[in-house]
Amino acid sequence: MTQTVDVEQIKKAVSSSVPIAIKTFTLPHETEVYMEEVLDIFLKELGQEQLTDRLSYCLKELAVNAKKANTKRVYFKEKGLDISNPSDYAAGMTTFKAETLENIQYFLQKQKEAGLYVKIVFHVKGKTFTMSVHNNAEISKKEQMRVYDRIARSRAFDSMEEALSSVLDDSEGAGLGIVILILMLKKIGLDEDAFDIDAVDGETVARITIPFSNVHVENITELSRQIVDEIDELPQFPDNIVYLQKLINDPTSELSDIARQISTDPALTADLLKLVNSAQFMLPKRVDNIVEAVKLVGLRGIKNLLYSYGTSKILDINQKWLWDHSYKTAFYAYNLAKNFKKKKDILDDVYVGGILHDMGKIIFADVHPELLEKITAFCASKGIGKDFMEALSAGLNHAEIGGMIAEKWNFPASLIEAIRYHHEPTECSAEYADVVYTVYLANSLCNIEDGQLFYEQLSEPVLKSFGITSEAQLKLIDERLSQAFKADLEKM
């Protein structure tokens, strides 16, 4: 059955740094066609569409090698041979190619029954794009050395014609094809370091890393910086928020002074009472006294509340769905930190990180006409096409833009990192990993509920840090958080 490529899903994957995975047991022709179409759309989004034909060859080569590796495991088992034993390996490889080709459907069925898969993953991270091929027949050190031997041999050739005319042993899955792959990468300006193959958590992972086109990177960087500069020129936090920040930072201030100032702003007062009466504090009875609420939330909690409240005031948000997502992410993050990390000192940070993680998207939710005019004029002066502005409006680079704005407004480092790395958690500094990982997982759970993300696409290091080892376990956690969130909304 032919699969239809979901172009919008791929565009969303690019803008949100979410991996797209294609899993197959037998790699039929229609799957090969589908994965090449997906690759083509990714490259067009990244300004590298001229590389499609060559990278399609590389992708197909790696996928076919992965399928062969799985076939090899099944074949050796069928023959009663130990693939890790040198003499058994040598004996098996003398007949492997001929016998499997004669009866390929039989061995492909055996692979499927054994659960041996090939998984192709496309992932945009930062300013690079990786396409990786995974198979759950882990490469041995000897096989890996054979691949690297082929890579070393490729250095002797200046062209594919030279490689093709040389007599190379292609009895292994990674023979002449790997040499041609490396030469293909050289032809498009990438060196052999762009390719890597290794055993990772029971899988063989062959990966090619491709940078964005220089023009694409320059345009995105320049336009993002211009947007941040213009945002910085909009009115700063309202006077009430600025005065409250001064009160909080003044060691001589009394809690009653802070409470009195908060009470002059009805919307801020409502937000404070909503926060203190939420499930986070698990209070036996409702709190309506502002001074009591300030005591319970604490100065750090009030400071963080001001960041999210002040930002919402500046950015004039009208799109309710975006704020609903942010509040839900914040609720999930707080409870994940409380129940899994068990570190009280990060509770406020993960909550506000959840509120503000999509700040880079929020600025486009209600773009001021003056800002739009300035950005349009800037694009025209630099020869930047409107498609770049549209891509940024759709979310491309939003995490970096949000992080840049947070830096401009002197947010705490933990919040800057939570915003900047909420799609690429493993890129954050070790000091703030707990905060970033928690915000990432909370946001991911919300996206899973909306059907925008799947378990297989989640960061394994993050899942491990929470002790999550299966999709069923994650689903149970999500169900509990969802129920708690609904209960909390009913209280309001």
C-alpha beads as a LAMMPS data file, in Angstrom:
LAMMPS data file: protein, C-alpha beads

492 atoms
491 bonds

1 atom types
1 bond types

-500.0 500.0 xlo xhi
-500.0 500.0 ylo yhi
-500.0 500.0 zlo zhi

Masses

1 110.0

Atoms # bond

1 1 1 0.000 0.000 0.000
2 1 1 1.412 3.388 -1.036
3 1 1 1.939 5.900 1.787
4 1 1 1.097 9.559 1.299
5 1 1 3.630 12.083 2.541
6 1 1 2.192 14.565 5.054
7 1 1 4.006 17.772 4.040
8 1 1 2.608 19.812 6.956
9 1 1 3.768 17.206 9.453
10 1 1 7.296 17.421 8.050
11 1 1 7.275 21.229 8.173
12 1 1 6.161 21.011 11.798
13 1 1 8.930 18.495 12.494
14 1 1 11.496 20.921 11.056
15 1 1 10.219 23.899 13.070
16 1 1 9.924 21.924 16.325
17 1 1 13.084 19.810 15.983
18 1 1 10.978 16.655 16.224
19 1 1 12.276 13.476 14.576
20 1 1 10.236 11.705 11.902
21 1 1 10.627 7.915 11.943
22 1 1 9.723 5.288 9.336
23 1 1 9.798 1.682 10.529
24 1 1 9.751 -1.401 8.311
25 1 1 10.559 -5.101 8.622
26 1 1 11.124 -5.968 4.971
27 1 1 11.863 -2.607 3.259
28 1 1 9.519 -3.044 0.274
29 1 1 9.891 -0.805 -2.778
30 1 1 6.978 1.453 -1.793
31 1 1 8.692 2.192 1.555
32 1 1 11.893 3.114 -0.277
33 1 1 9.909 5.520 -2.481
34 1 1 8.147 6.998 0.565
35 1 1 11.361 7.601 2.524
36 1 1 12.938 9.310 -0.502
37 1 1 9.902 11.614 -0.812
38 1 1 10.159 12.496 2.888
39 1 1 13.879 13.232 2.453
40 1 1 13.125 15.491 -0.512
41 1 1 10.669 17.607 1.523
42 1 1 13.102 17.921 4.457
43 1 1 15.871 19.106 2.133
44 1 1 13.584 21.648 0.448
45 1 1 12.688 23.068 3.859
46 1 1 16.390 23.426 4.650
47 1 1 17.440 24.965 1.339
48 1 1 19.392 21.869 0.287
49 1 1 17.068 20.423 -2.384
50 1 1 19.963 20.193 -4.867
51 1 1 21.353 17.344 -2.734
52 1 1 18.235 15.168 -3.031
53 1 1 19.442 12.695 -5.673
54 1 1 22.823 12.012 -4.081
55 1 1 21.478 11.773 -0.532
56 1 1 18.657 9.512 -1.729
57 1 1 21.316 7.108 -2.984
58 1 1 23.108 7.247 0.383
59 1 1 19.874 6.697 2.303
60 1 1 18.899 3.720 0.175
61 1 1 22.379 2.217 0.528
62 1 1 22.239 2.427 4.328
63 1 1 18.678 1.062 4.484
64 1 1 19.537 -1.900 2.237
65 1 1 22.676 -2.603 4.307
66 1 1 20.572 -2.588 7.477
67 1 1 18.117 -5.042 5.913
68 1 1 21.021 -7.277 4.836
69 1 1 22.439 -7.206 8.366
70 1 1 19.090 -8.432 9.686
71 1 1 18.963 -11.129 6.997
72 1 1 22.462 -12.209 7.987
73 1 1 21.365 -12.750 11.615
74 1 1 18.408 -14.868 10.539
75 1 1 20.529 -16.841 8.055
76 1 1 23.235 -17.676 10.580
77 1 1 20.646 -18.795 13.110
78 1 1 18.971 -20.955 10.466
79 1 1 22.341 -22.589 9.716
80 1 1 23.153 -23.109 13.389
81 1 1 26.216 -20.872 13.094
82 1 1 27.520 -18.417 15.702
83 1 1 27.965 -15.053 13.978
84 1 1 30.441 -13.949 16.660
85 1 1 32.680 -16.991 16.095
86 1 1 35.368 -16.207 13.451
87 1 1 35.373 -19.672 11.842
88 1 1 31.541 -19.872 11.818
89 1 1 31.415 -16.364 10.381
90 1 1 33.812 -17.250 7.564
91 1 1 31.870 -20.426 6.774
92 1 1 28.496 -18.675 6.775
93 1 1 29.604 -15.822 4.534
94 1 1 30.743 -18.212 1.757
95 1 1 27.111 -19.181 1.095
96 1 1 25.157 -16.258 2.590
97 1 1 24.756 -14.142 -0.523
98 1 1 23.797 -16.915 -2.970
99 1 1 21.403 -18.754 -0.675
100 1 1 19.559 -15.695 0.621
101 1 1 19.113 -14.239 -2.866
102 1 1 17.616 -17.524 -4.058
103 1 1 15.073 -17.541 -1.230
104 1 1 14.841 -13.903 -0.165
105 1 1 11.092 -13.869 0.659
106 1 1 11.571 -16.757 3.086
107 1 1 14.338 -14.932 4.958
108 1 1 12.461 -11.614 4.948
109 1 1 9.509 -13.362 6.558
110 1 1 11.877 -14.868 9.135
111 1 1 13.212 -11.381 9.879
112 1 1 9.714 -10.076 10.462
113 1 1 8.855 -13.018 12.749
114 1 1 12.044 -12.343 14.719
115 1 1 11.077 -8.662 15.112
116 1 1 14.165 -7.460 13.250
117 1 1 13.339 -4.009 11.916
118 1 1 14.849 -1.191 9.890
119 1 1 14.010 2.293 11.129
120 1 1 14.798 5.469 9.188
121 1 1 14.883 8.662 11.268
122 1 1 15.023 12.245 9.936
123 1 1 15.832 14.916 12.513
124 1 1 16.644 18.631 12.351
125 1 1 18.792 19.733 15.300
126 1 1 20.112 23.258 15.501
127 1 1 21.571 24.090 12.102
128 1 1 22.094 20.483 10.990
129 1 1 19.922 17.734 9.561
130 1 1 20.604 14.081 10.289
131 1 1 19.244 11.057 8.522
132 1 1 19.946 7.841 10.373
133 1 1 19.167 4.204 9.690
134 1 1 18.663 1.931 12.687
135 1 1 18.353 -1.836 12.817
136 1 1 18.130 -3.990 15.916
137 1 1 20.839 -6.450 14.887
138 1 1 23.744 -4.840 16.717
139 1 1 26.895 -4.473 14.638
140 1 1 29.904 -6.397 15.953
141 1 1 33.294 -4.743 16.405
142 1 1 34.663 -6.867 13.570
143 1 1 31.860 -5.754 11.211
144 1 1 32.356 -2.152 12.273
145 1 1 36.096 -2.371 11.555
146 1 1 35.240 -3.739 8.103
147 1 1 33.088 -0.667 7.415
148 1 1 35.838 1.687 8.562
149 1 1 38.283 -0.236 6.373
150 1 1 36.011 0.541 3.389
151 1 1 35.977 4.215 4.417
152 1 1 39.781 4.203 4.582
153 1 1 39.927 2.617 1.112
154 1 1 37.708 5.360 -0.278
155 1 1 40.495 7.889 0.430
156 1 1 42.499 6.343 -2.399
157 1 1 39.896 7.257 -5.002
158 1 1 39.229 10.650 -6.521
159 1 1 36.145 9.550 -8.434
160 1 1 33.418 6.939 -8.436
161 1 1 34.723 5.646 -11.741
162 1 1 38.010 4.721 -10.061
163 1 1 36.179 2.933 -7.263
164 1 1 33.926 1.049 -9.661
165 1 1 36.826 -0.095 -11.801
166 1 1 38.712 -1.427 -8.781
167 1 1 38.124 -4.956 -7.608
168 1 1 36.566 -4.728 -4.173
169 1 1 35.120 -7.598 -2.207
170 1 1 31.379 -6.885 -1.942
171 1 1 30.418 -10.115 -0.195
172 1 1 29.797 -8.023 2.922
173 1 1 26.748 -5.779 3.236
174 1 1 29.025 -2.761 3.517
175 1 1 31.375 -3.235 0.575
176 1 1 31.631 -1.156 -2.551
177 1 1 28.426 0.662 -1.588
178 1 1 30.058 2.315 1.434
179 1 1 33.009 3.466 -0.689
180 1 1 30.615 5.032 -3.204
181 1 1 28.613 6.583 -0.334
182 1 1 31.722 8.321 1.031
183 1 1 32.690 9.511 -2.448
184 1 1 29.134 10.772 -2.921
185 1 1 29.392 12.795 0.298
186 1 1 32.722 14.248 -0.852
187 1 1 31.096 15.282 -4.136
188 1 1 28.524 17.395 -2.269
189 1 1 31.168 19.015 -0.064
190 1 1 30.979 16.783 3.011
191 1 1 33.948 14.858 4.376
192 1 1 33.889 11.319 5.766
193 1 1 33.231 12.679 9.289
194 1 1 29.691 13.396 8.126
195 1 1 29.117 9.616 8.206
196 1 1 29.164 7.462 11.322
197 1 1 28.127 3.931 12.235
198 1 1 28.021 2.502 15.747
199 1 1 26.196 0.192 18.145
200 1 1 23.823 2.129 20.412
201 1 1 21.522 0.475 22.979
202 1 1 21.063 -2.755 21.043
203 1 1 20.784 -1.078 17.646
204 1 1 23.173 -0.470 14.791
205 1 1 22.896 3.211 13.906
206 1 1 24.314 4.532 10.631
207 1 1 24.049 8.313 10.474
208 1 1 24.750 11.067 7.953
209 1 1 24.815 14.678 9.169
210 1 1 24.107 17.480 6.685
211 1 1 24.410 21.197 7.544
212 1 1 21.787 23.696 6.403
213 1 1 22.788 25.625 3.306
214 1 1 24.905 28.675 4.197
215 1 1 22.340 31.037 2.701
216 1 1 19.582 29.379 4.740
217 1 1 21.570 29.673 7.986
218 1 1 22.537 33.291 7.316
219 1 1 18.964 34.321 6.480
220 1 1 17.460 32.551 9.490
221 1 1 20.108 33.932 11.852
222 1 1 19.893 37.474 10.502
223 1 1 16.108 37.550 10.446
224 1 1 15.845 36.021 13.931
225 1 1 18.270 38.602 15.316
226 1 1 16.350 41.438 13.656
227 1 1 13.061 40.192 15.125
228 1 1 14.607 39.976 18.596
229 1 1 16.046 43.488 18.244
230 1 1 12.624 44.846 17.301
231 1 1 10.883 42.962 20.105
232 1 1 13.412 44.478 22.485
233 1 1 12.293 47.914 21.348
234 1 1 8.660 47.327 22.304
235 1 1 7.485 48.715 25.671
236 1 1 9.237 47.002 28.555
237 1 1 7.445 45.386 31.492
238 1 1 4.596 47.539 32.828
239 1 1 5.556 49.983 35.598
240 1 1 3.717 47.914 38.199
241 1 1 5.786 44.826 37.352
242 1 1 9.058 46.804 37.366
243 1 1 8.205 48.291 40.771
244 1 1 7.325 44.860 42.156
245 1 1 10.641 43.467 40.945
246 1 1 12.442 46.260 42.797
247 1 1 10.462 45.517 45.961
248 1 1 11.332 41.821 45.770
249 1 1 15.036 42.585 45.260
250 1 1 15.090 45.079 48.133
251 1 1 16.098 43.241 51.361
252 1 1 14.293 45.858 53.472
253 1 1 10.907 45.206 51.825
254 1 1 8.128 43.605 53.871
255 1 1 5.868 40.883 52.477
256 1 1 2.921 43.143 53.228
257 1 1 4.414 45.832 50.921
258 1 1 4.687 43.306 48.097
259 1 1 1.169 42.007 48.742
260 1 1 -0.233 45.559 48.749
261 1 1 1.430 46.338 45.398
262 1 1 0.134 43.096 43.847
263 1 1 -3.396 43.902 44.972
264 1 1 -3.344 47.091 42.850
265 1 1 -3.375 44.880 39.736
266 1 1 -6.602 42.797 39.559
267 1 1 -5.304 40.489 36.821
268 1 1 -2.035 39.791 38.674
269 1 1 -3.975 39.229 41.894
270 1 1 -6.182 36.696 40.115
271 1 1 -3.120 34.909 38.716
272 1 1 -1.525 34.729 42.168
273 1 1 -4.653 33.300 43.801
274 1 1 -5.097 30.864 40.920
275 1 1 -1.508 29.677 41.434
276 1 1 -1.672 29.288 45.209
277 1 1 -5.012 27.455 45.067
278 1 1 -3.879 25.058 42.345
279 1 1 -2.977 21.428 42.907
280 1 1 0.683 22.453 43.229
281 1 1 0.179 23.575 46.822
282 1 1 -2.370 20.927 47.856
283 1 1 -3.899 23.238 50.466
284 1 1 -6.723 21.936 52.673
285 1 1 -8.782 25.095 52.130
286 1 1 -8.933 27.919 49.614
287 1 1 -6.708 30.970 50.194
288 1 1 -8.199 34.394 49.434
289 1 1 -5.817 36.584 51.463
290 1 1 -3.123 38.226 49.321
291 1 1 -0.524 38.414 52.131
292 1 1 -1.054 34.727 52.929
293 1 1 -0.777 33.882 49.233
294 1 1 2.543 35.777 48.972
295 1 1 3.893 33.875 52.003
296 1 1 2.907 30.515 50.522
297 1 1 4.284 31.184 47.056
298 1 1 7.482 32.770 48.377
299 1 1 9.620 35.523 46.880
300 1 1 11.149 33.286 44.244
301 1 1 7.686 32.084 43.215
302 1 1 6.415 35.668 43.001
303 1 1 9.447 36.667 40.910
304 1 1 8.789 33.829 38.485
305 1 1 5.094 34.681 38.344
306 1 1 6.082 38.211 37.311
307 1 1 8.167 36.898 34.411
308 1 1 5.240 35.016 32.903
309 1 1 2.663 37.687 33.764
310 1 1 4.828 40.552 32.510
311 1 1 5.649 38.728 29.292
312 1 1 1.981 38.071 28.567
313 1 1 1.248 41.774 29.094
314 1 1 3.990 42.869 26.697
315 1 1 3.200 40.386 23.972
316 1 1 -0.530 41.057 23.995
317 1 1 -1.584 37.447 23.461
318 1 1 -5.004 36.830 21.956
319 1 1 -4.596 33.229 20.853
320 1 1 -5.992 31.311 23.788
321 1 1 -4.845 27.887 22.587
322 1 1 -1.197 28.875 22.894
323 1 1 -1.572 30.017 26.481
324 1 1 -3.692 26.965 27.313
325 1 1 -0.866 24.765 26.024
326 1 1 1.669 26.766 28.051
327 1 1 -0.298 26.468 31.302
328 1 1 -0.835 22.756 30.772
329 1 1 2.876 22.272 30.087
330 1 1 3.675 24.218 33.258
331 1 1 1.293 22.066 35.326
332 1 1 2.780 18.853 33.929
333 1 1 6.347 20.104 34.435
334 1 1 5.696 21.035 38.060
335 1 1 4.193 17.647 38.860
336 1 1 6.864 15.710 36.973
337 1 1 9.562 17.535 38.941
338 1 1 7.737 17.034 42.218
339 1 1 7.066 13.318 41.760
340 1 1 10.163 12.198 39.836
341 1 1 13.019 14.632 40.444
342 1 1 11.993 15.331 44.042
343 1 1 13.979 18.577 44.112
344 1 1 12.058 21.471 45.648
345 1 1 14.516 24.040 44.358
346 1 1 13.532 23.448 40.713
347 1 1 9.738 23.480 41.131
348 1 1 9.348 27.200 40.440
349 1 1 11.808 27.095 37.548
350 1 1 10.094 24.216 35.738
351 1 1 6.669 25.802 36.233
352 1 1 7.699 29.138 34.717
353 1 1 9.790 27.324 32.105
354 1 1 6.588 25.533 31.102
355 1 1 4.700 28.833 30.912
356 1 1 7.347 30.510 28.776
357 1 1 8.858 27.654 26.727
358 1 1 7.039 28.747 23.539
359 1 1 7.831 32.439 23.925
360 1 1 9.418 32.381 20.458
361 1 1 6.055 31.292 19.017
362 1 1 4.048 33.622 21.194
363 1 1 5.575 36.735 19.629
364 1 1 4.082 35.730 16.270
365 1 1 0.627 34.984 17.694
366 1 1 -0.371 38.633 17.588
367 1 1 2.264 40.488 15.583
368 1 1 2.117 44.243 15.975
369 1 1 1.578 46.001 12.592
370 1 1 4.613 48.241 13.211
371 1 1 6.809 45.190 13.831
372 1 1 5.554 43.469 10.699
373 1 1 6.299 46.564 8.603
374 1 1 9.841 46.811 9.953
375 1 1 10.566 43.126 9.396
376 1 1 9.103 43.195 5.875
377 1 1 11.279 46.209 5.027
378 1 1 14.319 44.455 6.504
379 1 1 13.665 41.342 4.376
380 1 1 13.351 43.479 1.259
381 1 1 16.596 45.338 1.978
382 1 1 18.507 42.076 2.510
383 1 1 16.884 40.178 -0.346
384 1 1 15.372 37.642 2.074
385 1 1 12.281 35.971 0.643
386 1 1 8.948 36.157 2.467
387 1 1 9.055 32.366 2.819
388 1 1 11.658 32.769 5.582
389 1 1 9.354 35.054 7.559
390 1 1 6.515 32.583 7.024
391 1 1 8.739 29.724 8.212
392 1 1 9.677 31.635 11.362
393 1 1 6.019 32.533 11.960
394 1 1 5.204 28.804 11.693
395 1 1 7.753 28.034 14.394
396 1 1 11.117 27.569 12.667
397 1 1 13.904 28.612 15.078
398 1 1 11.297 29.597 17.703
399 1 1 13.261 28.028 20.559
400 1 1 16.375 30.045 19.682
401 1 1 14.334 33.229 19.184
402 1 1 12.653 32.693 22.564
403 1 1 16.031 32.111 24.204
404 1 1 17.443 35.284 22.641
405 1 1 14.491 37.345 23.910
406 1 1 14.850 35.823 27.390
407 1 1 18.531 36.849 27.379
408 1 1 17.610 40.383 26.298
409 1 1 15.192 40.644 29.187
410 1 1 17.723 39.260 31.686
411 1 1 15.746 36.172 32.632
412 1 1 17.525 33.692 34.948
413 1 1 19.845 31.234 33.197
414 1 1 17.616 28.253 34.049
415 1 1 14.657 29.859 32.232
416 1 1 16.773 30.868 29.235
417 1 1 17.937 27.263 28.849
418 1 1 14.429 25.834 29.348
419 1 1 13.160 28.075 26.533
420 1 1 16.139 27.605 24.201
421 1 1 16.458 23.821 24.550
422 1 1 12.882 22.635 25.063
423 1 1 13.122 20.719 21.748
424 1 1 16.805 19.778 22.051
425 1 1 17.190 18.922 25.745
426 1 1 20.532 17.149 25.466
427 1 1 22.143 20.375 24.187
428 1 1 21.632 22.189 27.510
429 1 1 24.322 22.677 30.162
430 1 1 24.538 19.956 32.833
431 1 1 23.709 22.495 35.556
432 1 1 20.183 23.028 34.220
433 1 1 19.510 19.545 32.814
434 1 1 16.825 18.728 35.408
435 1 1 14.873 21.884 34.543
436 1 1 15.265 21.543 30.756
437 1 1 14.522 17.790 30.724
438 1 1 11.376 18.324 32.789
439 1 1 10.029 21.118 30.574
440 1 1 10.875 19.043 27.484
441 1 1 9.010 15.983 28.766
442 1 1 6.003 18.035 29.900
443 1 1 5.766 19.724 26.498
444 1 1 6.198 16.367 24.751
445 1 1 3.353 14.793 26.745
446 1 1 1.047 17.657 25.730
447 1 1 2.075 17.164 22.091
448 1 1 1.488 13.403 22.338
449 1 1 -2.031 14.077 23.611
450 1 1 -2.614 16.347 20.602
451 1 1 -1.368 13.643 18.213
452 1 1 1.647 15.744 17.152
453 1 1 4.276 13.445 18.666
454 1 1 4.813 9.741 19.318
455 1 1 6.700 7.769 21.935
456 1 1 9.397 6.656 19.451
457 1 1 10.249 10.303 18.768
458 1 1 11.113 11.173 22.370
459 1 1 14.655 11.748 23.605
460 1 1 15.987 8.530 25.149
461 1 1 18.334 10.325 27.614
462 1 1 15.359 12.292 28.957
463 1 1 13.199 9.175 29.336
464 1 1 16.067 7.420 31.139
465 1 1 16.507 10.346 33.529
466 1 1 12.870 9.877 34.595
467 1 1 13.201 6.089 34.784
468 1 1 10.750 5.631 31.896
469 1 1 11.480 2.415 30.010
470 1 1 8.303 1.718 28.033
471 1 1 5.483 3.392 26.160
472 1 1 2.960 1.817 28.568
473 1 1 4.723 3.459 31.522
474 1 1 4.725 6.842 29.806
475 1 1 1.048 6.475 28.942
476 1 1 0.190 5.787 32.578
477 1 1 2.107 8.890 33.706
478 1 1 0.330 10.983 31.062
479 1 1 -3.107 9.689 32.103
480 1 1 -2.473 10.622 35.735
481 1 1 -1.221 14.089 34.834
482 1 1 -4.157 14.660 32.500
483 1 1 -6.671 13.664 35.185
484 1 1 -4.970 15.890 37.764
485 1 1 -4.966 18.823 35.342
486 1 1 -8.690 18.424 34.602
487 1 1 -9.413 18.265 38.340
488 1 1 -7.372 21.398 38.882
489 1 1 -9.289 23.273 36.171
490 1 1 -12.596 22.301 37.784
491 1 1 -11.475 23.957 41.027
492 1 1 -10.948 27.296 39.323

Bonds

1 1 1 2
2 1 2 3
3 1 3 4
4 1 4 5
5 1 5 6
6 1 6 7
7 1 7 8
8 1 8 9
9 1 9 10
10 1 10 11
11 1 11 12
12 1 12 13
13 1 13 14
14 1 14 15
15 1 15 16
16 1 16 17
17 1 17 18
18 1 18 19
19 1 19 20
20 1 20 21
21 1 21 22
22 1 22 23
23 1 23 24
24 1 24 25
25 1 25 26
26 1 26 27
27 1 27 28
28 1 28 29
29 1 29 30
30 1 30 31
31 1 31 32
32 1 32 33
33 1 33 34
34 1 34 35
35 1 35 36
36 1 36 37
37 1 37 38
38 1 38 39
39 1 39 40
40 1 40 41
41 1 41 42
42 1 42 43
43 1 43 44
44 1 44 45
45 1 45 46
46 1 46 47
47 1 47 48
48 1 48 49
49 1 49 50
50 1 50 51
51 1 51 52
52 1 52 53
53 1 53 54
54 1 54 55
55 1 55 56
56 1 56 57
57 1 57 58
58 1 58 59
59 1 59 60
60 1 60 61
61 1 61 62
62 1 62 63
63 1 63 64
64 1 64 65
65 1 65 66
66 1 66 67
67 1 67 68
68 1 68 69
69 1 69 70
70 1 70 71
71 1 71 72
72 1 72 73
73 1 73 74
74 1 74 75
75 1 75 76
76 1 76 77
77 1 77 78
78 1 78 79
79 1 79 80
80 1 80 81
81 1 81 82
82 1 82 83
83 1 83 84
84 1 84 85
85 1 85 86
86 1 86 87
87 1 87 88
88 1 88 89
89 1 89 90
90 1 90 91
91 1 91 92
92 1 92 93
93 1 93 94
94 1 94 95
95 1 95 96
96 1 96 97
97 1 97 98
98 1 98 99
99 1 99 100
100 1 100 101
101 1 101 102
102 1 102 103
103 1 103 104
104 1 104 105
105 1 105 106
106 1 106 107
107 1 107 108
108 1 108 109
109 1 109 110
110 1 110 111
111 1 111 112
112 1 112 113
113 1 113 114
114 1 114 115
115 1 115 116
116 1 116 117
117 1 117 118
118 1 118 119
119 1 119 120
120 1 120 121
121 1 121 122
122 1 122 123
123 1 123 124
124 1 124 125
125 1 125 126
126 1 126 127
127 1 127 128
128 1 128 129
129 1 129 130
130 1 130 131
131 1 131 132
132 1 132 133
133 1 133 134
134 1 134 135
135 1 135 136
136 1 136 137
137 1 137 138
138 1 138 139
139 1 139 140
140 1 140 141
141 1 141 142
142 1 142 143
143 1 143 144
144 1 144 145
145 1 145 146
146 1 146 147
147 1 147 148
148 1 148 149
149 1 149 150
150 1 150 151
151 1 151 152
152 1 152 153
153 1 153 154
154 1 154 155
155 1 155 156
156 1 156 157
157 1 157 158
158 1 158 159
159 1 159 160
160 1 160 161
161 1 161 162
162 1 162 163
163 1 163 164
164 1 164 165
165 1 165 166
166 1 166 167
167 1 167 168
168 1 168 169
169 1 169 170
170 1 170 171
171 1 171 172
172 1 172 173
173 1 173 174
174 1 174 175
175 1 175 176
176 1 176 177
177 1 177 178
178 1 178 179
179 1 179 180
180 1 180 181
181 1 181 182
182 1 182 183
183 1 183 184
184 1 184 185
185 1 185 186
186 1 186 187
187 1 187 188
188 1 188 189
189 1 189 190
190 1 190 191
191 1 191 192
192 1 192 193
193 1 193 194
194 1 194 195
195 1 195 196
196 1 196 197
197 1 197 198
198 1 198 199
199 1 199 200
200 1 200 201
201 1 201 202
202 1 202 203
203 1 203 204
204 1 204 205
205 1 205 206
206 1 206 207
207 1 207 208
208 1 208 209
209 1 209 210
210 1 210 211
211 1 211 212
212 1 212 213
213 1 213 214
214 1 214 215
215 1 215 216
216 1 216 217
217 1 217 218
218 1 218 219
219 1 219 220
220 1 220 221
221 1 221 222
222 1 222 223
223 1 223 224
224 1 224 225
225 1 225 226
226 1 226 227
227 1 227 228
228 1 228 229
229 1 229 230
230 1 230 231
231 1 231 232
232 1 232 233
233 1 233 234
234 1 234 235
235 1 235 236
236 1 236 237
237 1 237 238
238 1 238 239
239 1 239 240
240 1 240 241
241 1 241 242
242 1 242 243
243 1 243 244
244 1 244 245
245 1 245 246
246 1 246 247
247 1 247 248
248 1 248 249
249 1 249 250
250 1 250 251
251 1 251 252
252 1 252 253
253 1 253 254
254 1 254 255
255 1 255 256
256 1 256 257
257 1 257 258
258 1 258 259
259 1 259 260
260 1 260 261
261 1 261 262
262 1 262 263
263 1 263 264
264 1 264 265
265 1 265 266
266 1 266 267
267 1 267 268
268 1 268 269
269 1 269 270
270 1 270 271
271 1 271 272
272 1 272 273
273 1 273 274
274 1 274 275
275 1 275 276
276 1 276 277
277 1 277 278
278 1 278 279
279 1 279 280
280 1 280 281
281 1 281 282
282 1 282 283
283 1 283 284
284 1 284 285
285 1 285 286
286 1 286 287
287 1 287 288
288 1 288 289
289 1 289 290
290 1 290 291
291 1 291 292
292 1 292 293
293 1 293 294
294 1 294 295
295 1 295 296
296 1 296 297
297 1 297 298
298 1 298 299
299 1 299 300
300 1 300 301
301 1 301 302
302 1 302 303
303 1 303 304
304 1 304 305
305 1 305 306
306 1 306 307
307 1 307 308
308 1 308 309
309 1 309 310
310 1 310 311
311 1 311 312
312 1 312 313
313 1 313 314
314 1 314 315
315 1 315 316
316 1 316 317
317 1 317 318
318 1 318 319
319 1 319 320
320 1 320 321
321 1 321 322
322 1 322 323
323 1 323 324
324 1 324 325
325 1 325 326
326 1 326 327
327 1 327 328
328 1 328 329
329 1 329 330
330 1 330 331
331 1 331 332
332 1 332 333
333 1 333 334
334 1 334 335
335 1 335 336
336 1 336 337
337 1 337 338
338 1 338 339
339 1 339 340
340 1 340 341
341 1 341 342
342 1 342 343
343 1 343 344
344 1 344 345
345 1 345 346
346 1 346 347
347 1 347 348
348 1 348 349
349 1 349 350
350 1 350 351
351 1 351 352
352 1 352 353
353 1 353 354
354 1 354 355
355 1 355 356
356 1 356 357
357 1 357 358
358 1 358 359
359 1 359 360
360 1 360 361
361 1 361 362
362 1 362 363
363 1 363 364
364 1 364 365
365 1 365 366
366 1 366 367
367 1 367 368
368 1 368 369
369 1 369 370
370 1 370 371
371 1 371 372
372 1 372 373
373 1 373 374
374 1 374 375
375 1 375 376
376 1 376 377
377 1 377 378
378 1 378 379
379 1 379 380
380 1 380 381
381 1 381 382
382 1 382 383
383 1 383 384
384 1 384 385
385 1 385 386
386 1 386 387
387 1 387 388
388 1 388 389
389 1 389 390
390 1 390 391
391 1 391 392
392 1 392 393
393 1 393 394
394 1 394 395
395 1 395 396
396 1 396 397
397 1 397 398
398 1 398 399
399 1 399 400
400 1 400 401
401 1 401 402
402 1 402 403
403 1 403 404
404 1 404 405
405 1 405 406
406 1 406 407
407 1 407 408
408 1 408 409
409 1 409 410
410 1 410 411
411 1 411 412
412 1 412 413
413 1 413 414
414 1 414 415
415 1 415 416
416 1 416 417
417 1 417 418
418 1 418 419
419 1 419 420
420 1 420 421
421 1 421 422
422 1 422 423
423 1 423 424
424 1 424 425
425 1 425 426
426 1 426 427
427 1 427 428
428 1 428 429
429 1 429 430
430 1 430 431
431 1 431 432
432 1 432 433
433 1 433 434
434 1 434 435
435 1 435 436
436 1 436 437
437 1 437 438
438 1 438 439
439 1 439 440
440 1 440 441
441 1 441 442
442 1 442 443
443 1 443 444
444 1 444 445
445 1 445 446
446 1 446 447
447 1 447 448
448 1 448 449
449 1 449 450
450 1 450 451
451 1 451 452
452 1 452 453
453 1 453 454
454 1 454 455
455 1 455 456
456 1 456 457
457 1 457 458
458 1 458 459
459 1 459 460
460 1 460 461
461 1 461 462
462 1 462 463
463 1 463 464
464 1 464 465
465 1 465 466
466 1 466 467
467 1 467 468
468 1 468 469
469 1 469 470
470 1 470 471
471 1 471 472
472 1 472 473
473 1 473 474
474 1 474 475
475 1 475 476
476 1 476 477
477 1 477 478
478 1 478 479
479 1 479 480
480 1 480 481
481 1 481 482
482 1 482 483
483 1 483 484
484 1 484 485
485 1 485 486
486 1 486 487
487 1 487 488
488 1 488 489
489 1 489 490
490 1 490 491
491 1 491 492
